[in-house]
Amino acid sequence: MLLQLHTGTALANKFTKVLEDFGVADKVMAKCLIKQFDVPCKTGSEDQELYTLAEGLDLEDYEAIGTIDANPDVDDTNNSVDEIACMDVEDWANLEQQIQPVRMALTEIHKLAFKIINSSTLLLPAWEAACKEAGLRVRQIPRDVLTRWNSSFDMADFVVDYRVPVNAMTDKRRLGLGDYALNEHEWRVLEQLRDVLAVLKDATLFFLCGMLNLAMVIPAMDYIDEVFTTSMLDHTHFDPAIRATIGLAKKTLNKYYSLTNSSKIYRIAMSK
């Protein structure tokens, strides 16, 4: 019985029934999903039945999925803003050159963290020993994940605090981590990046409080904008790479901020 449930015939019939139950069997997306089960025709009758299910589908329907995102009439449910995508080639190249020290520092930490966590017999024990020698609690370097808020701050904040064991790991030639050693300039960039990103971490924690309303969010955004503006113009304390990075962040923040004017809820809240 268990083997029958996992045959091509059983899977195809179950999937077709689900589509019919939801009334989408004739829709383009349903056809495309069935197409995913298409397998080369074999001698077995079960595989042949599954193959037959996929026959007659218009391949143009399947390929149409790839063009949906490119259609300007389709709403972007994420409403994300990408300032880099709006730049011309020359501006993009200049920005990449300016923020290169920030990118390099983060990349080296990314690779170091990956190496340590994936070497349970050599690097991980050495990291734990280095933390203990520095008098620090044994912790793993946080991962900087694109879809996780404040993960860049968490990683930079951790690495700056754990600078001694990080340097100890990259200084030992026997560990083979010399390529990931940070120079003084990269350490300074990481420290400044942490200081700038701290305002976003604080804002996130503030936004998560239970009594928050729109009238409280706008002043918080104003404060973030003020911090970004001040830091971007501070040639004394901030590295050019950090100021360029802040400039891009400020443009993104301003783009989101400008969208609030089109919100009726925003206008009502701010009028009171």
Disulfide bonds with the S-S distance in Angstrom:
none
